């Protein structure tokens, strides 16, 4: 399974005196790593088992966050011809649904690749760089980074609950 390299015992503490970009990146990478940590050690069946009334599963969270990374970084900062930023509730709901043949390992690998691409693109621009966003008008890279921390942390919390319901494992470490 893919592994974002971050010291989970220290997380964003390492960037406590860094500049704004270092702090934002450290917090985002910390929450990315938590999501992957919550999926590690599970079988495909455990990761796809529905434990709450919604369709949210650990595997679905990985798939959703992979698409979210692509939407907010490549689609906005370096769009390819044909890239369309999803704007409907149906798009959001569908992002948790697994395609046939997707496994926990393939989802984790795709998520790590998406995170790597996001880091690469974000590094090209200053935090004040502004891009058009179909629903909000314009957003800065700074806003995107803060939004991605919020989005990833929210789903890391969901993953924590799902993992606890699966095997009793709790905590960020």
Secondary structure, 3 states (H helix, E strand, C coil): CCCCCCCCCCHHHHHCCCCHHHHHHHHHHHHHHHHHHHHCCCCHHHHHCCCCCCCCCHHHHHHHHHHHHHHHHHHHHCCCCCCCCCCCHHHHHHCCCCCCCCCHHHHHHHHHHHHHHHHHHHHCCCCCCEEEECCCEEEEHHHHHHHHHHHHHHHHHHHHHHHHHHHCCCCCC
